Amino acid sequence: MARSVAGLLALATLLLILGLGLSGCGPKAPCAGATVTQVQSAQDGCASAEDELQAAREERADLEADLAQAKSDMSGLEGKPAELERRLHDLKKGSGR
């Protein structure tokens, strides 16, 4: 009897292994990766952000140049308060105040 039980278990195990081997693991799961449209959209967003960054850098450079010019003009006027007051007085007189 022990021999028939062991044979039966061996046969069941063999059938189970063959059944799994022949049926495979089932259908392949869908890929969870990004689609081409999503990748292109992300690349477009990145390019747009880079363009905005470059424009901001150029604007900052222009503003820094304007600031340097204004500081230069201000330093050129230092030490000339009497002349500036005279010009201001002439301007006020000419405007009818």
Steps between C-alpha positions, in 0.01 A plus 500: 500500500783741580635435158177595326463817710856605413435425134178695512676800659778480243246483219305798640820702537607413147161599358508827694845587368402408144178697525682814616769455238257462213264777604774755567465798729200652326475808286774757518416800716475834320806722513475778758746725317427844361351542156678689223256789538578530870874499434468763226281714725758483777779590256298795366441621856871474574593692184245768584640534851853531362386775261334687787814464710717638219262795452510572874880490498513745208252732671705486821817585307322799340375620838845464655647705213233770556577501872872536435429791265277669759766456770758646263276800433442549873870482581565757228256740669648463848688805618297738280208598728530872432483453122205261536314739727551781248368279217202401713427864576519588129266215415248603763515862384443398141198283582300790643498389864 
